Amino acid sequence: MGNRKDEHVDLALAQRAGITRNDFDDVRFVHHALGGVDRASVSTSVEVAGATWSVPFYLNGMTGGSERTGVINRDLAVAARETGLAMAAGSLSAYLKDASTAPSFRVIRDENPTGFVMANVNATVTPDDAQRAVDLLEADALQIHINSVQETVMPEGDRDFASWPSAIASIVERVGVPVIVKEVGFGLSASTLARLAELGVQYADVSGRGGTDFARIENSRRRLGDYASLVGWGQSTPEALIEADASTAQLPVLLASGGVRTPLDVLRALALGARAVGVSGHFLEVLVEHGVEALVEHIRSWQEQLAALQTMLGASTPGALSQQELILHGTLLEFCTSRGINPAAVSRARGRGTLPSKGQR
């Protein structure tokens, strides 16, 4: 398991060199030269899973399960502690199978004893094992990742996906913290989001195509590389958010990740309806290439830029970004046409029917 986790890190970093653009580049803000506000009136805080986060972006789940990835988790936790960012662990499947890997995950809480930490499991675990993962990290929330494409391409992957909905419902019902269901880079369709709401899920991370491609990673691990046709599978993060915005169904509160490269991408995702935005590959690259002090400085720069951009756009809160006028072009216009979505409606104030947060539970 440890070798596979190390291999995932190397393959994910190797992909970074090939990422030049994604669908976030097809989202533009309409510029209003007199639309800015006073910086003193701007707040970057958001309410997520019963807590107030100082900024609407967070360190998303990346890794764990080996000595090397434990060092990465330690450094990420230090960065989260020093900047006040919420942080998710990588999948704790390794720990649930082999308790000796616990230190590579537990270090997240040890280095960040008062921060907002999310545990992470897959949809095949029992509620008891999900709670074990939460308990190891004294986690404030639990991510359940769903990754049928990755599992399909993974040589040793799971093949039984029929049990996932009932498993998710059981975990939501029995685990003692808020649950966030997330994809791993292939997007959540509006119908999937509606199904998650029916299962009792309050938060969902659409985690779309545009960043790390786990089909490509797993295909690189296959001797014949015979699943290359699945590279690039799924909906991008902006596509998933746009489709969710057009839905008339009640949906979970949306988080977004996948392909986030800049503070501007964070604002784009917020404007398209996300409550908060996860960042993984970009921050991992900064950490590995330049070290933890550079990552802390980089995150602080993002925090400052976010407030500056909100000020320029006239958005006194992250939620106010949903009132911004947007221009879509390129592949996003094609997506809207093929899915029967009026692209002009995306530019207007949105009132998507998200589930009530039950007191920001």
C-alpha positions as CSV (number, residue, x, y, z in Angstrom):
1,M,0.0,0.0,0.0
2,G,2.8,2.4,0.9
3,N,4.5,2.0,-2.4
4,R,1.2,2.7,-4.2
5,K,0.7,5.9,-2.2
6,D,4.2,7.1,-3.0
7,E,3.7,6.2,-6.7
8,H,0.5,8.3,-6.7
9,V,2.3,11.3,-5.5
10,D,5.0,11.0,-8.1
11,L,2.5,10.5,-10.9
12,A,0.3,13.4,-9.8
13,L,3.3,15.7,-9.7
14,A,4.4,14.5,-13.1
15,Q,1.0,15.5,-14.5
16,R,1.3,19.1,-13.3
17,A,3.8,19.9,-16.1
18,G,1.1,19.1,-18.7
19,I,-1.7,21.2,-17.2
20,T,-1.9,24.5,-19.1
21,R,-5.5,25.5,-19.2
22,N,-8.9,24.1,-18.1
23,D,-12.6,25.1,-18.1
24,F,-12.0,27.8,-15.5
25,D,-10.4,29.8,-18.3
26,D,-13.8,29.9,-20.0
27,V,-15.4,31.8,-17.1
28,R,-14.9,35.6,-17.1
29,F,-16.3,38.3,-14.8
30,V,-18.0,41.3,-16.3
31,H,-15.9,44.2,-15.3
32,H,-17.7,47.2,-13.6
33,A,-15.2,50.0,-13.2
34,L,-17.2,51.6,-10.3
35,G,-18.3,48.4,-8.7
36,G,-15.7,48.1,-6.0
37,V,-16.3,48.4,-2.2
38,D,-14.2,49.5,0.8
39,R,-11.8,46.8,1.8
40,A,-12.7,47.4,5.5
41,S,-16.3,46.1,4.6
42,V,-15.1,42.8,3.1
43,S,-15.2,39.5,4.9
44,T,-13.7,36.3,3.4
45,S,-15.2,34.0,6.0
46,V,-17.7,31.2,5.3
47,E,-19.8,28.7,7.3
48,V,-19.0,25.1,6.4
49,A,-20.0,22.0,8.4
50,G,-20.9,23.8,11.6
51,A,-17.7,25.9,11.6
52,T,-16.6,29.3,10.5
53,W,-13.6,29.2,8.1
54,S,-11.6,32.4,7.7
55,V,-11.4,31.9,3.9
56,P,-13.5,30.0,1.4
57,F,-10.7,27.6,0.3
58,Y,-9.0,24.7,2.0
59,L,-6.3,22.1,1.7
60,N,-8.1,19.1,0.1
61,G,-7.3,15.5,0.7
62,M,-4.1,14.3,-0.9
63,T,-2.2,11.4,0.7
64,G,-1.0,9.3,3.6
65,G,-0.2,5.6,4.3
66,S,3.6,5.6,4.0
67,E,6.6,7.2,5.7
68,R,7.1,9.6,2.8
69,T,3.5,10.6,2.6
70,G,3.5,11.1,6.4
71,V,6.2,13.7,6.0
72,I,4.0,15.4,3.3
73,N,1.0,15.3,5.6
74,R,3.1,16.8,8.4
75,D,4.2,19.7,6.3
76,L,0.6,20.3,5.0
77,A,-0.7,20.3,8.5
78,V,2.0,22.9,9.5
79,A,0.9,25.1,6.6
80,A,-2.7,24.7,7.6
81,R,-1.9,25.6,11.2
82,E,0.1,28.6,10.3
83,T,-2.5,30.0,7.9
84,G,-5.7,28.9,9.6
85,L,-6.8,26.8,6.6
86,A,-9.1,23.8,7.0
87,M,-7.5,20.6,5.8
88,A,-8.6,17.2,4.7
89,A,-6.6,14.0,5.0
90,G,-6.0,11.7,2.1
91,S,-7.9,8.4,2.1
92,L,-7.5,6.5,5.4
93,S,-8.1,3.2,3.7
94,A,-4.5,2.3,4.4
95,Y,-5.0,2.8,8.1
96,L,-8.2,0.8,8.2
97,K,-6.4,-2.1,6.6
98,D,-3.1,-1.7,8.5
99,A,-3.0,0.2,11.8
100,S,0.8,0.6,11.6
101,T,0.2,3.4,9.0
102,A,-1.7,5.5,11.6
103,P,1.2,7.9,12.3
104,S,1.2,9.1,8.6
105,F,-2.3,10.4,9.2
106,R,-2.4,11.2,12.9
107,V,0.4,13.7,12.3
108,I,-2.2,16.0,10.7
109,R,-3.9,16.5,14.1
110,D,-0.7,16.4,16.1
111,E,0.7,19.3,14.1
112,N,-2.6,21.2,14.0
113,P,-4.4,20.5,17.3
114,T,-7.1,23.1,17.0
115,G,-7.6,23.4,13.3
116,F,-10.5,22.2,11.2
117,V,-9.6,18.7,10.0
118,M,-11.5,16.3,7.8
119,A,-11.0,12.6,7.7
120,N,-11.4,10.7,4.4
121,V,-12.7,7.2,3.6
122,N,-14.2,5.4,0.6
123,A,-17.8,4.3,0.1
124,T,-17.0,0.7,0.9
125,V,-16.2,1.1,4.6
126,T,-18.6,0.3,7.4
127,P,-20.0,3.1,9.6
128,D,-17.8,1.7,12.4
129,D,-14.7,2.0,10.3
130,A,-15.7,5.5,9.2
131,Q,-16.0,6.4,12.8
132,R,-12.5,4.9,13.5
133,A,-11.1,7.2,10.8
134,V,-12.8,10.2,12.4
135,D,-11.6,9.2,15.9
136,L,-7.9,8.8,14.7
137,L,-7.8,12.4,13.6
138,E,-10.3,13.8,16.1
139,A,-11.8,15.0,12.9
140,D,-14.4,17.8,12.6
141,A,-16.0,16.4,9.4
142,L,-15.7,13.3,7.2
143,Q,-15.2,13.1,3.5
144,I,-16.5,10.1,1.7
145,H,-14.8,9.9,-1.7
146,I,-16.6,8.2,-4.6
147,N,-14.3,7.2,-7.5
148,S,-15.7,4.5,-9.7
149,V,-13.6,5.6,-12.7
150,Q,-10.4,5.4,-10.7
151,E,-11.4,2.0,-9.3
152,T,-12.2,0.7,-12.8
153,V,-8.8,1.6,-14.1
154,M,-6.8,0.7,-11.0
155,P,-5.4,-2.8,-11.4
156,E,-6.4,-3.8,-7.8
157,G,-9.5,-1.6,-7.7
158,D,-13.0,-2.4,-6.4
159,R,-15.6,-3.6,-8.9
160,D,-18.8,-3.6,-6.8
161,F,-20.4,-0.1,-7.0
162,A,-24.0,-1.1,-6.3
163,S,-23.6,-1.0,-2.6
164,W,-22.2,2.6,-2.4
165,P,-25.6,4.5,-2.0
166,S,-26.7,2.4,1.0
167,A,-23.3,2.5,2.5
168,I,-23.2,6.3,2.2
169,A,-26.6,6.6,3.8
170,S,-25.6,4.4,6.7
171,I,-22.4,6.4,7.4
172,V,-24.3,9.7,7.3
173,E,-26.8,8.3,9.8
174,R,-24.3,6.9,12.2
175,V,-21.1,8.8,12.1
176,G,-20.8,11.6,14.7
177,V,-19.6,14.5,12.4
178,P,-20.9,16.2,9.3
179,V,-20.3,14.2,6.1
180,I,-19.0,15.6,2.8
181,V,-19.3,13.3,-0.3
182,K,-16.7,14.1,-3.0
183,E,-15.6,12.9,-6.3
184,V,-11.9,12.6,-7.1
185,G,-11.7,14.5,-10.3
186,F,-14.5,13.3,-12.6
187,G,-17.4,15.6,-11.5
188,L,-20.8,15.1,-9.8
189,S,-23.8,15.4,-12.1
190,A,-26.9,17.2,-11.0
191,S,-28.8,13.9,-10.8
192,T,-26.0,12.4,-8.6
193,L,-26.2,15.5,-6.3
194,A,-30.0,15.1,-6.0
195,R,-29.5,11.4,-5.2
196,L,-27.0,12.3,-2.5
197,A,-29.5,14.7,-1.0
198,E,-32.0,11.9,-0.9
199,L,-29.4,9.8,1.0
200,G,-29.2,12.6,3.7
201,V,-25.9,14.1,2.5
202,Q,-25.7,17.8,3.5
203,Y,-22.4,18.7,1.7
204,A,-20.9,17.5,-1.6
205,D,-17.7,18.4,-3.4
206,V,-18.2,18.3,-7.2
207,S,-14.5,17.7,-7.7
208,G,-14.4,17.9,-11.5
209,R,-12.0,17.2,-14.3
210,G,-9.3,19.8,-14.9
211,G,-6.6,18.9,-12.3
212,T,-5.1,15.6,-11.3
213,D,-6.5,12.8,-13.5
214,F,-6.7,9.6,-11.6
215,A,-7.6,7.6,-14.7
216,R,-4.3,8.7,-16.2
217,I,-2.5,7.9,-12.9
218,E,-3.9,4.4,-12.6
219,N,-3.5,3.7,-16.3
220,S,0.2,4.5,-15.9
221,R,0.4,1.7,-13.4
222,R,-1.1,-0.8,-15.8
223,R,1.4,-3.0,-17.7
224,L,-0.4,-2.4,-21.0
225,G,-1.8,1.0,-20.4
226,D,-4.9,-0.3,-21.9
227,Y,-7.4,2.2,-20.3
228,A,-6.0,5.3,-22.0
229,S,-9.4,6.0,-23.5
230,L,-10.7,7.0,-20.1
231,V,-8.1,9.8,-19.6
232,G,-10.1,13.1,-19.5
233,W,-13.3,11.4,-18.5
234,G,-16.1,13.3,-16.7
235,Q,-17.4,16.8,-16.2
236,S,-15.1,19.7,-15.3
237,T,-15.6,21.6,-12.1
238,P,-17.3,24.6,-13.8
239,E,-19.5,22.2,-15.8
240,A,-20.6,20.5,-12.7
241,L,-21.4,23.7,-10.9
242,I,-23.3,25.2,-13.9
243,E,-25.4,22.0,-14.2
244,A,-26.1,22.1,-10.4
245,D,-27.1,25.8,-10.6
246,A,-29.6,25.0,-13.4
247,S,-31.2,22.2,-11.4
248,T,-34.6,22.7,-9.8
249,A,-34.0,19.8,-7.3
250,Q,-32.9,20.3,-3.7
251,L,-29.1,19.6,-3.6
252,P,-26.5,19.5,-0.9
253,V,-24.5,22.6,-0.1
254,L,-21.8,22.5,-2.8
255,L,-18.0,22.6,-2.4
256,A,-15.8,22.5,-5.4
257,S,-12.3,21.2,-6.3
258,G,-10.4,20.0,-9.3
259,G,-8.2,22.2,-11.4
260,V,-8.0,25.2,-9.1
261,R,-4.7,27.0,-9.9
262,T,-5.2,30.6,-8.7
263,P,-7.3,32.8,-6.3
264,L,-9.2,33.9,-9.4
265,D,-10.2,30.2,-9.9
266,V,-11.5,30.2,-6.4
267,L,-13.6,33.3,-7.1
268,R,-14.9,31.7,-10.3
269,A,-16.0,28.6,-8.4
270,L,-17.7,30.7,-5.7
271,A,-19.5,32.8,-8.4
272,L,-20.8,29.5,-9.9
273,G,-22.3,28.4,-6.7
274,A,-19.7,26.7,-4.5
275,R,-19.6,27.5,-0.8
276,A,-15.9,26.8,-0.5
277,V,-13.1,25.5,-2.8
278,G,-10.6,22.7,-2.3
279,V,-7.0,22.9,-3.5
280,S,-4.6,20.0,-3.7
281,G,-2.3,19.5,-6.7
282,H,-1.2,23.1,-6.9
283,F,-0.3,23.4,-3.2
284,L,1.4,19.9,-3.3
285,E,3.6,21.1,-6.1
286,V,4.6,24.2,-4.2
287,L,5.4,22.2,-1.1
288,V,7.5,19.5,-2.9
289,E,9.4,22.0,-5.0
290,H,10.0,24.8,-2.5
291,G,9.2,23.6,1.0
292,V,6.8,24.3,3.8
293,E,7.8,27.9,4.5
294,A,7.2,28.7,0.8
295,L,3.8,27.0,0.9
296,V,2.8,29.1,4.0
297,E,3.9,32.3,2.2
298,H,2.0,31.2,-0.9
299,I,-1.2,30.5,1.0
300,R,-1.0,33.8,2.7
301,S,-0.6,35.5,-0.7
302,W,-3.8,33.7,-1.8
303,Q,-5.7,34.9,1.3
304,E,-4.6,38.5,0.6
305,Q,-5.5,38.2,-3.1
306,L,-8.9,36.8,-2.4
307,A,-9.8,39.8,-0.2
308,A,-8.4,42.2,-2.8
309,L,-10.4,40.6,-5.6
310,Q,-13.6,40.6,-3.6
311,T,-13.0,44.3,-2.9
312,M,-12.5,45.0,-6.6
313,L,-15.6,43.1,-7.6
314,G,-17.8,44.6,-5.0
315,A,-18.4,41.3,-3.2
316,S,-18.4,42.0,0.6
317,T,-18.7,38.3,1.3
318,P,-17.9,35.1,-0.6
319,G,-21.6,34.4,-0.9
320,A,-22.1,37.7,-2.7
321,L,-20.0,36.4,-5.6
322,S,-23.0,34.4,-6.8
323,Q,-24.5,37.8,-7.8
324,Q,-21.7,38.6,-10.1
325,E,-22.3,38.8,-13.9
326,L,-20.3,36.3,-15.8
327,I,-19.4,35.6,-19.4
328,L,-19.0,32.0,-20.5
329,H,-17.3,31.0,-23.7
330,G,-15.5,28.0,-25.3
331,T,-16.2,24.5,-24.1
332,L,-18.6,25.8,-21.3
333,L,-20.9,27.3,-24.0
334,E,-20.9,24.0,-25.8
335,F,-21.7,22.2,-22.5
336,C,-24.6,24.5,-21.8
337,T,-26.0,23.9,-25.3
338,S,-25.6,20.1,-25.1
339,R,-27.3,20.0,-21.7
340,G,-30.1,22.4,-22.5
341,I,-28.9,25.1,-20.1
342,N,-29.4,28.8,-21.0
343,P,-25.9,30.3,-20.6
344,A,-27.3,33.8,-20.2
345,A,-29.0,32.6,-17.0
346,V,-25.6,31.7,-15.5
347,S,-24.8,35.5,-15.5
348,R,-27.7,36.4,-13.3
349,A,-28.5,36.1,-9.6
350,R,-28.9,32.5,-8.7
351,G,-31.2,30.9,-6.2
352,R,-30.4,27.2,-6.5
353,G,-32.5,25.0,-4.2
354,T,-29.8,23.8,-1.8
355,L,-30.7,21.8,1.2
356,P,-31.0,23.7,4.4
357,S,-27.8,23.4,6.4
358,K,-29.6,22.4,9.6
359,G,-28.1,25.1,11.7
360,Q,-24.9,24.9,9.6
361,R,-24.5,21.3,11.0
